[in-house]
Amino acid sequence: MNSTQSATPVDASPLRPFRHRAFAVIWTASVISNVGSWMQNAAGGWLMTTLDRDPLMVAMVQAATSLPMFVFALPAGALADIISRRRLLLTMEIVWTVLAFGLTLLVASGRVTPASLLALIAVCAIATAMCAPAWQAMVPQLVTRDDLPQAVAMNSVGINISRAIGPALAGVVIAGWGIAAPFGLNAASNLVVIAALLWWREPAPPANALPVETFGSAMRAGIRYARYNGLLRATLVRAIGFFLFGSAYWALLPLVAREQVAGGAALYGLLLGAIGAGAVAGAFALPRLKARLGANRVVAAGTAGTAAAMVLYGVAHSAWVVLAASALAGASWIAVLATINVSAQIALPAWVRGRGLAVYAAVMFGAMSVASMLWGEVAALVGLPGAHFAAAACALATIPLLHRWKLLGRTEVDLTPSMDWPSPVLAQDVDNDRGPVLVTIDYRIAREQRDAFVTTMAALAAERRRDGAYSWGLFEDTADPTRCVETFLVDSWLEHLRQHQRVTRADRALQQRIRELEIAPARVTHMIAVGAPAGRQRNRRR
């Protein structure tokens, strides 16, 4: 799968996605709901500092929010690809609202403990995790392909507008109405999202004569696709490198506000608000920045900015310094987050988008969960300044170390289905669950083209595995130097039929290069194992 670098047009307005009414309505509802979520996040972190000031316990609030995204992202992504995303989101948003009201009652009653606070935050985060892949995978259903990068960036803007408003509002609400009020307002704000989803009508899925994938099969296909998609793997590596070190200040911010600067809940809210305000400003500058620097240099610059912000956090003992650090951290965060998110979105075809984004979310939030616990423990051992300095140094080290893992900047790869792989010729009907299926393709290649053919076939091998093959090989005929045979195995006949539908236009271009090397048309043969159903064959493999 090759890509041709395409820069973001300088005149591309970040507001273009709002031409689409569905995007505008759902984006607005999400911002309102996220204001409530950030109020709860700020209140939860602050409440923990009143229950237990141990840095590890305070950092565990962030871990309780992030860890469920790591654990539940892939199952949620599989569901997002095999059932209606609107129905999944409605169900989980209703569940989440009920849980949020329950957390409000517990805090209001004064019976909350550090353990129960972490537990309920984690349960709410599980519901959020079940929604996250569907929310991200839904974006291409709301806008056109050309507007996708701006739509992804504007989603990040929405989150950061909420981050700018929610925490600051939480400080005011806590001061006026008590610590339970932000939790209650958060639950109420989610009703707006439910209303927007009830209004939206999901586009009809493409006509497909094949049965819907089962949950287990969808999970396996998602993991396999992520494993063999080099573009997505590069995005995941860059995500790990940034979030493992660049998210350290999130976990430690409540302690910076309370102990290092000796502020209160209002200051903590202002710091989170400054992060959000910086992110909003950064998002509006991002199209021009990406046009000038490209995706990879933007991430390097954002990583350096994050490291500089953490140094400022480490040396800060006044409100003005930590506010400046927060604004810089927010602008740097949005530059990296939006760029990596766009790269993940456009590395995935529609059939596996939910699962691919779930893998990305699992990696991102898994790294943030590890970072929360790691940097909380480091802060307990060496103090808040030392933890920030160490995280900054590690973040800077990732810039040269991860340079070879390249990100996608725009829709450089055409992953729409090509639908040009002809259906297999059958002498008799074949049951869908029969398998495994052995596919052989007999090629005739001139001797002088052999090296080019082998190199191109290595790229084709990754495509076969991404789309369903669990074993692949290329063999040469010892009696005929112009003959090579490609073989691959697929679990079942139904899975092979799905392979035909998963071939993209980018894959077709790769196969066209192979055809240009042939001296005679290739011959394809399909064979099915005799005497054992697919399930027993799979068990035997495992």
Phi and psi in degrees as a GROMACS rama.xvg file:
@    title "Ramachandran Plot"
@    xaxis  label "Phi"
@    yaxis  label "Psi"
@TYPE xy
-99.4139  157.589  ASN-2
-134.167  144.34  SER-3
-110.464  122.864  THR-4
-63.1428  132.134  GLN-5
-133.844  117.804  SER-6
-77.4348  153.789  ALA-7
-69.6821  129.239  THR-8
-58.9044  139.699  PRO-9
-62.8384  -34.1436  VAL-10
-88.1966  9.48135  ASP-11
-71.501  112.612  ALA-12
-76.6297  134.742  SER-13
-67.8709  -11.9901  PRO-14
-90.4474  -0.701781  LEU-15
-55.1885  -38.7234  ARG-16
-60.6149  -20.7316  PRO-17
-73.951  -3.52961  PHE-18
-65.9993  -22.25  ARG-19
-93.4573  117.659  HIS-20
-60.4611  -42.488  ARG-21
-61.4366  -43.0118  ALA-22
-61.5746  -44.6373  PHE-23
-61.6991  -43.8865  ALA-24
-66.9951  -48.827  VAL-25
-69.8423  -35.1535  ILE-26
-62.4433  -44.9827  TRP-27
-62.6925  -44.9149  THR-28
-62.1612  -38.4285  ALA-29
-65.6495  -39.5733  SER-30
-61.424  -45.3571  VAL-31
-60.8503  -45.2949  ILE-32
-65.1902  -39.5857  SER-33
-69.9966  -27.0362  ASN-34
-58.1263  -46.5838  VAL-35
-62.0561  -41.2108  GLY-36
-61.9403  -42.6582  SER-37
-70.1988  -30.1186  TRP-38
-61.959  -44.4752  MET-39
-66.474  -42.0311  GLN-40
-60.3747  -45.0097  ASN-41
-64.5565  -43.1982  ALA-42
-64.964  -38.2564  ALA-43
-64.3987  -44.9202  GLY-44
-63.8503  -40.7023  GLY-45
-69.9991  -40.2369  TRP-46
-60.0288  -38.2131  LEU-47
-65.1383  -34.2043  MET-48
-67.2957  -22.1421  THR-49
-86.0716  -23.9575  THR-50
-88.744  -37.9686  LEU-51
-159.285  116.06  ASP-52
-89.0715  4.03755  ARG-53
-59.6991  128.183  ASP-54
-55.5625  -35.4905  PRO-55
-66.291  -41.1472  LEU-56
-66.4891  -39.387  MET-57
-65.0495  -42.4524  VAL-58
-65.87  -26.4295  ALA-59
-66.5923  -21.0174  MET-60
-61.4465  -45.3472  VAL-61
-64.8743  -39.4142  GLN-62
-64.8837  -39.5482  ALA-63
-64.8553  -28.5108  ALA-64
-78.318  -36.2089  THR-65
-90.0362  -37.6327  SER-66
-59.3344  -42.2858  LEU-67
-58.5233  -31.0078  PRO-68
-64.0935  -34.3845  MET-69
-70.6569  -43.1742  PHE-70
-75.5881  -40.0989  VAL-71
-104.944  -0.383284  PHE-72
-62.5878  -46.5092  ALA-73
-66.6421  -46.5182  LEU-74
-56.9048  -39.6968  PRO-75
-64.8068  -38.7902  ALA-76
-65.3032  -39.1239  GLY-77
-62.1229  -43.9316  ALA-78
-62.7431  -37.9233  LEU-79
-64.6707  -24.6942  ALA-80
-92.76  -18.2921  ASP-81
-113.745  -11.0831  ILE-82
-128.862  172.159  ILE-83
-60.3532  124.602  SER-84
-66.2084  -36.8477  ARG-85
-62.2074  -44.2413  ARG-86
-66.0884  -41.0889  ARG-87
-62.176  -45.2906  LEU-88
-64.9389  -43.1918  LEU-89
-59.5611  -45.9493  LEU-90
-61.0001  -49.2431  THR-91
-72.6353  -32.5309  MET-92
-66.5322  -35.7023  GLU-93
-66.6672  -44.1422  ILE-94
-60.3684  -44.7737  VAL-95
-61.5771  -40.6731  TRP-96
-62.896  -42.6402  THR-97
-62.0699  -43.3953  VAL-98
-63.3583  -40.1377  LEU-99
-64.7722  -38.5888  ALA-100
-65.3809  -36.7797  PHE-101
-63.2923  -41.3768  GLY-102
-63.7425  -37.4006  LEU-103
-60.2038  -45.7234  THR-104
-62.9012  -39.0982  LEU-105
-65.1388  -44.2903  LEU-106
-67.442  -41.9807  VAL-107
-64.2442  -30.9058  ALA-108
-77.4996  -10.8358  SER-109
77.0572  13.39  GLY-110
-100.186  9.74832  ARG-111
-75.2992  140.896  VAL-112
-122.413  166.165  THR-113
-54.5818  -42.0309  PRO-114
-67.6151  -45.3606  ALA-115
-68.4752  -33.6559  SER-116
-63.5541  -47.4237  LEU-117
-62.1932  -40.9684  LEU-118
-63.4017  -46.2935  ALA-119
-71.8136  -35.231  LEU-120
-61.4253  -40.3496  ILE-121
-65.8925  -40.9127  ALA-122
-64.674  -43.1733  VAL-123
-61.0948  -38.395  CYS-124
-67.3953  -30.6697  ALA-125
-62.44  -45.0734  ILE-126
-61.6179  -40.3018  ALA-127
-63.0242  -40.9312  THR-128
-61.9847  -36.3292  ALA-129
-69.5256  -19.6464  MET-130
-91.92  -30.9777  CYS-131
-56.0518  -50.2342  ALA-132
-62.1088  -37.9547  PRO-133
-64.8524  -40.2203  ALA-134
-59.5962  -47.2421  TRP-135
-69.3976  -42.8695  GLN-136
-68.5377  -19.5742  ALA-137
-76.2406  -20.9972  MET-138
-56.2397  -45.6027  VAL-139
-64.2327  -15.8369  PRO-140
-81.5468  -12.4191  GLN-141
-100.974  -21.9461  LEU-142
-134.913  169.587  VAL-143
-78.4026  165.96  THR-144
-59.8427  -40.4428  ARG-145
-65.7337  -27.7707  ASP-146
-91.3649  0.899201  ASP-147
-61.459  -47.3838  LEU-148
-58.0838  -42.6108  PRO-149
-66.9901  -35.7967  GLN-150
-65.4196  -41.8113  ALA-151
-62.3034  -43.8588  VAL-152
-64.2036  -40.3043  ALA-153
-68.9793  -30.1434  MET-154
-61.3299  -42.0413  ASN-155
-65.8826  -37.1497  SER-156
-60.2806  -44.2041  VAL-157
-58.971  -43.2164  GLY-158
-61.732  -39.2686  ILE-159
-80.9651  -27.0165  ASN-160
-60.8956  -43.7817  ILE-161
-62.4667  -39.0352  SER-162
-67.6819  -32.0101  ARG-163
-72.3157  -34.9508  ALA-164
-89.2518  -47.6894  ILE-165
-57.9278  -54.4939  GLY-166
-62.9106  -41.3399  PRO-167
-63.7117  -40.4136  ALA-168
-65.3697  -35.114  LEU-169
-61.229  -41.7715  ALA-170
-60.4572  -42.1434  GLY-171
-65.922  -44.2942  VAL-172
-65.5151  -41.7941  VAL-173
-61.5389  -43.2617  ILE-174
-64.3808  -35.3775  ALA-175
-90.9248  -37.6331  GLY-176
-120.166  -7.67733  TRP-177
103.944  166.088  GLY-178
-66.2732  -24.1084  ILE-179
-78.0346  -21.7616  ALA-180
-60.6528  -44.5415  ALA-181
-59.7202  -34.555  PRO-182
-65.6583  -42.2509  PHE-183
-67.234  -42.4125  GLY-184
-64.2922  -34.1252  LEU-185
-61.5453  -47.7407  ASN-186
-61.0058  -41.8025  ALA-187
-66.3946  -38.094  ALA-188
-64.8282  -25.8122  SER-189
-70.0118  -18.8018  ASN-190
-62.5042  -26.6959  LEU-191
-67.2677  -40.174  VAL-192
-64.0331  -42.4941  VAL-193
-59.3639  -41.7827  ILE-194
-63.7666  -41.5838  ALA-195
-64.643  -40.4925  ALA-196
-67.653  -34.8142  LEU-197
-65.723  -33.2472  LEU-198
-73.5643  -39.6789  TRP-199
-70.5109  141.632  TRP-200
-111.969  113.886  ARG-201
-65.9293  134.558  GLU-202
-59.4565  145.593  PRO-203
-64.1751  137.19  ALA-204
-68.5848  156.738  PRO-205
-58.2633  146.374  PRO-206
-62.1832  134.318  ALA-207
-148.173  118.753  ASN-208
-78.2473  -11.6077  ALA-209
-84.6048  150.908  LEU-210
-63.8789  154.2  PRO-211
-65.0817  142.99  VAL-212
-61.3202  144.563  GLU-213
-74.9836  162.775  THR-214
-60.3048  -47.4797  PHE-215
-63.3086  -42.7271  GLY-216
-64.2941  -39.6198  SER-217
-64.514  -39.469  ALA-218
-61.0461  -48.5529  MET-219
-61.8597  -41.9354  ARG-220
-63.9747  -39.0559  ALA-221
-65.1395  -44.4671  GLY-222
-63.8656  -43.6685  ILE-223
-63.1054  -42.3961  ARG-224
-63.3975  -44.3288  TYR-225
-62.6777  -36.1152  ALA-226
-65.8157  -38.5171  ARG-227
-105.203  8.07102  TYR-228
-97.4086  103.112  ASN-229
-62.4613  -35.8405  GLY-230
-65.8248  -41.8855  LEU-231
-69.2815  -39.1743  LEU-232
-58.888  -42.0162  ARG-233
-61.3609  -40.8337  ALA-234
-62.7525  -41.9335  THR-235
-65.762  -40.685  LEU-236
-62.2694  -44.8266  VAL-237
-64.45  -35.4782  ARG-238
-64.5733  -45.0003  ALA-239
-60.3267  -47.3714  ILE-240
-58.6975  -37.8263  GLY-241
-80.7364  -51.8256  PHE-242
-70.4247  -27.0518  PHE-243
-64.7247  -32.6107  LEU-244
-112.625  -36.5287  PHE-245
-71.9598  -16.8515  GLY-246
-94.4713  6.73591  SER-247
-58.2991  -39.7014  ALA-248
-68.4477  -23.4859  TYR-249
-61.0314  -44.5938  TRP-250
-70.6636  -29.0333  ALA-251
-99.4627  -6.18673  LEU-252
-59.6484  -40.4727  LEU-253
-58.7195  -37.6522  PRO-254
-72.986  -33.8177  LEU-255
-60.6816  -44.4578  VAL-256
-66.865  -42.7698  ALA-257
-82.4456  -43.3533  ARG-258
-102.564  -44.7882  GLU-259
-76.0091  -36.2618  GLN-260
-105.929  -8.88015  VAL-261
58.5248  46.5293  ALA-262
-104.195  -173.866  GLY-263
-119.304  -164.149  GLY-264
-61.5311  -35.9605  ALA-265
-63.1428  -41.4732  ALA-266
-65.8941  -41.7412  LEU-267
-59.1126  -43.7776  TYR-268
-61.7175  -40.2284  GLY-269
-64.7201  -36.9664  LEU-270
-64.4179  -45.2106  LEU-271
-64.6927  -37.4423  LEU-272
-64.6272  -37.7553  GLY-273
-65.9274  -37.3428  ALA-274
-60.6233  -45.3405  ILE-275
-64.4212  -42.8351  GLY-276
-63.282  -41.6203  ALA-277
-62.1969  -37.8768  GLY-278
-67.6317  -40.4623  ALA-279
-61.8358  -46.4625  VAL-280
-61.2844  -42.13  ALA-281
-63.6531  -36.5026  GLY-282
-65.0453  -38.8227  ALA-283
-72.5654  -23.7495  PHE-284
-87.0368  -12.2932  ALA-285
-63.5418  -43.0435  LEU-286
-55.9471  -46.1501  PRO-287
-66.9301  -37.414  ARG-288
-64.5076  -42.2784  LEU-289
-67.9696  -35.7665  LYS-290
-64.1666  -35.1198  ALA-291
-82.9318  -40.4913  ARG-292
-103.446  -28.7282  LEU-293
87.5009  161.271  GLY-294
-59.8932  -43.7899  ALA-295
-69.414  -38.7278  ASN-296
-72.6395  -31.1819  ARG-297
-62.417  -43.6151  VAL-298
-65.0333  -40.3661  VAL-299
-61.8836  -43.289  ALA-300
-65.5837  -41.1598  ALA-301
-64.2605  -37.295  GLY-302
-65.9178  -42.5004  THR-303
-64.3442  -40.1429  ALA-304
-62.7495  -39.8819  GLY-305
-63.1367  -42.7994  THR-306
-61.6338  -41.8504  ALA-307
-63.3883  -39.2634  ALA-308
-63.0641  -39.9  ALA-309
-69.111  -32.0577  MET-310
-63.7624  -42.1061  VAL-311
-62.9002  -40.8514  LEU-312
-59.2386  -38.6116  TYR-313
-67.1191  -33.9059  GLY-314
-96.5956  -8.15345  VAL-315
-72.1858  136.469  ALA-316
-136.85  12.9929  HIS-317
-133.548  154.994  SER-318
-62.138  -37.2631  ALA-319
-64.9196  -37.3236  TRP-320
-68.5903  -44.3862  VAL-321
-69.6019  -30.3576  VAL-322
-66.8762  -41.0785  LEU-323
-64.552  -41.9085  ALA-324
-61.5816  -39.4393  ALA-325
-67.3761  -41.8009  SER-326
-62.7844  -42.8912  ALA-327
-65.2464  -42.0229  LEU-328
-61.0515  -41.1729  ALA-329
-65.3036  -45.4684  GLY-330
-62.3053  -41.2984  ALA-331
-68.2311  -39.3052  SER-332
-61.4449  -46.9717  TRP-333
-67.0623  -34.6308  ILE-334
-61.1711  -44.1058  ALA-335
-76.1159  -48.4671  VAL-336
-61.2775  -49.2655  LEU-337
-64.9762  -38.5816  ALA-338
-67.8994  -43.5637  THR-339
-67.7556  -38.6541  ILE-340
-63.9789  -43.4406  ASN-341
-60.7046  -42.6275  VAL-342
-59.3995  -41.0556  SER-343
-67.2022  -42.0641  ALA-344
-59.8094  -48.261  GLN-345
-85.9886  -0.351808  ILE-346
-89.2794  1.47814  ALA-347
-123.48  132.803  LEU-348
-76.9172  166.745  PRO-349
-61.4375  -36.7097  ALA-350
-67.3842  -21.6839  TRP-351
-125.868  15.4388  VAL-352
-61.6527  -44.7355  ARG-353
-59.9175  -44.0607  GLY-354
-71.1664  -39.8156  ARG-355
-63.8629  -42.7447  GLY-356
-69.1957  -28.7314  LEU-357
-66.5485  -40.5284  ALA-358
-61.4827  -43.3682  VAL-359
-60.5546  -45.2532  TYR-360
-63.5558  -40.0841  ALA-361
-62.3173  -42.0918  ALA-362
-65.4779  -45.1679  VAL-363
-62.8839  -51.8613  MET-364
-76.8416  -26.5562  PHE-365
-63.7318  -43.779  GLY-366
-63.8242  -39.7047  ALA-367
-68.4511  -35.5208  MET-368
-65.6156  -45.9331  SER-369
-61.4994  -41.7581  VAL-370
-62.4609  -40.4316  ALA-371
-60.1537  -46.9235  SER-372
-71.0593  -41.2018  MET-373
-61.9966  -52.8483  LEU-374
-75.4977  -25.3408  TRP-375
-64.3833  -41.241  GLY-376
-69.3644  -40.759  GLU-377
-61.3203  -42.3778  VAL-378
-63.3989  -35.8437  ALA-379
-66.2808  -29.5089  ALA-380
-87.3514  -43.4499  LEU-381
-117.109  -1.9596  VAL-382
94.7877  164.177  GLY-383
-63.0284  -46.7267  LEU-384
-59.1515  -45.4594  PRO-385
-60.8346  -39.97  GLY-386
-64.1448  -42.7266  ALA-387
-65.898  -41.0816  HIS-388
-64.7905  -41.9511  PHE-389
-64.8658  -42.7012  ALA-390
-63.8385  -39.2956  ALA-391
-62.9494  -43.6344  ALA-392
-63.2504  -43.1017  ALA-393
-64.8501  -40.3305  CYS-394
-62.1519  -42.812  ALA-395
-63.1467  -35.8787  LEU-396
-65.5316  -27.3131  ALA-397
-70.2246  -21.332  THR-398
-61.5196  -54.6051  ILE-399
-74.1108  -32.6801  PRO-400
-66.0203  -32.2519  LEU-401
-106.064  14.5862  LEU-402
-60.4432  -33.5079  HIS-403
-76.1533  -12.3258  ARG-404
-88.5257  101.938  TRP-405
-89.4333  143.132  LYS-406
-100.566  155.67  LEU-407
-87.5834  141.257  LEU-408
-102.244  -35.4263  GLY-409
-140.827  -169.441  ARG-410
-75.6287  71.3045  THR-411
-83.6762  -18.187  GLU-412
-119.527  126.896  VAL-413
-85.1113  103.134  ASP-414
-104.091  19.3915  LEU-415
-73.1791  148.714  THR-416
-61.4025  136.394  PRO-417
-83.1651  -31.5632  SER-418
52.9942  33.4035  MET-419
-114.332  5.52534  ASP-420
-86.3314  110.716  TRP-421
-64.2338  150.09  PRO-422
-66.4681  146.319  SER-423
-61.3204  146.77  PRO-424
-83.4956  128.761  VAL-425
-117.971  137.886  LEU-426
-85.3128  -21.6682  ALA-427
-155.463  163.313  GLN-428
-63.7245  144.393  ASP-429
-121.344  129.679  VAL-430
-66.5303  142.414  ASP-431
-60.3443  -33.5194  ASN-432
-88.5319  2.63917  ASP-433
-72.598  144.577  ARG-434
169.926  -176.951  GLY-435
-68.6165  163.374  PRO-436
-106.65  129.996  VAL-437
-104.738  121.072  LEU-438
-109.435  127.772  VAL-439
-120.693  140.957  THR-440
-128.967  119.83  ILE-441
-95.8522  115.159  ASP-442
-107.559  150.119  TYR-443
-120.153  115.017  ARG-444
-127.329  131.49  ILE-445
-63.4185  148.886  ALA-446
-58.2292  -39.4357  ARG-447
-71.1083  -13.8278  GLU-448
-101.025  3.99579  GLN-449
-60.0279  -47.6453  ARG-450
-63.0122  -42.9814  ASP-451
-63.2937  -38.0117  ALA-452
-64.5322  -46.5921  PHE-453
-63.0501  -40.9437  VAL-454
-63.0373  -43.8039  THR-455
-68.6527  -35.583  THR-456
-66.8149  -29.4207  MET-457
-62.6662  -38.7207  ALA-458
-68.5875  -37.8308  ALA-459
-65.339  -32.7829  LEU-460
-59.1879  -42.4845  ALA-461
-62.3391  -40.1781  ALA-462
-63.5852  -43.33  GLU-463
-59.9806  -43.7529  ARG-464
-68.2761  -41.7679  ARG-465
-56.7721  -40.2657  ARG-466
-88.7059  -1.50415  ASP-467
145.637  -15.7793  GLY-468
-74.5852  140.228  ALA-469
-107.491  -4.42175  TYR-470
-150.29  138.747  SER-471
-143.319  145.348  TRP-472
-154.192  156.952  GLY-473
-130.339  126.914  LEU-474
-127.238  148.23  PHE-475
-112.902  150.031  GLU-476
-86.338  120.828  ASP-477
-68.6376  -20.9654  THR-478
-94.1761  -13.3313  ALA-479
-141.091  102.493  ASP-480
-67.2688  -11.9701  PRO-481
-91.1355  -3.42309  THR-482
-106.571  128.858  ARG-483
-130.715  146.937  CYS-484
-124.53  123.202  VAL-485
-93.1978  135.291  GLU-486
-130.657  144.759  THR-487
-152.767  151.702  PHE-488
-112.357  141.25  LEU-489
-128.458  147.376  VAL-490
-54.1237  -45.0961  ASP-491
-151.495  168.296  SER-492
-63.2636  -39.2783  TRP-493
-62.228  -41.913  LEU-494
-64.7867  -34.1616  GLU-495
-68.4162  -39.3564  HIS-496
-61.832  -35.3278  LEU-497
-66.2206  -33.6199  ARG-498
-55.5504  -40.8926  GLN-499
-60.6235  -35.3232  HIS-500
-81.7527  -17.9681  GLN-501
-89.7753  -10.5604  ARG-502
-66.2603  128.132  VAL-503
-98.9358  171.855  THR-504
-65.6506  -32.2  ARG-505
-65.2894  -39.3341  ALA-506
-65.8854  -37.6542  ASP-507
-62.1993  -38.8891  ARG-508
-62.9919  -37.5669  ALA-509
-64.9578  -44.2336  LEU-510
-66.9097  -30.7954  GLN-511
-65.6973  -36.7625  GLN-512
-63.6215  -35.1581  ARG-513
-68.5224  -41.151  ILE-514
-62.3694  -32.2214  ARG-515
-68.0969  -18.7204  GLU-516
-90.2456  -11.4319  LEU-517
-79.5014  149.232  GLU-518
-103.995  -4.16843  ILE-519
-156.679  151.176  ALA-520
-59.8556  142.618  PRO-521
-71.7552  153.452  ALA-522
-118.017  125.608  ARG-523
-105.078  135.996  VAL-524
-129.006  137.684  THR-525
-115.516  130.712  HIS-526
-134.053  143.763  MET-527
-119.343  139.221  ILE-528
-58.3161  144.06  ALA-529
-104.313  134.302  VAL-530
91.9884  3.68409  GLY-531
-149.309  133.682  ALA-532
-69.5809  165.396  PRO-533
-57.2754  -40.6348  ALA-534
-60.9433  -44.269  GLY-535
-67.88  -36.8491  ARG-536
-63.8709  -40.8272  GLN-537
-64.7731  -40.3276  ARG-538
-62.4509  -36.7343  ASN-539
-65.8758  -37.5373  ARG-540
-64.778  -35.8132  ARG-541
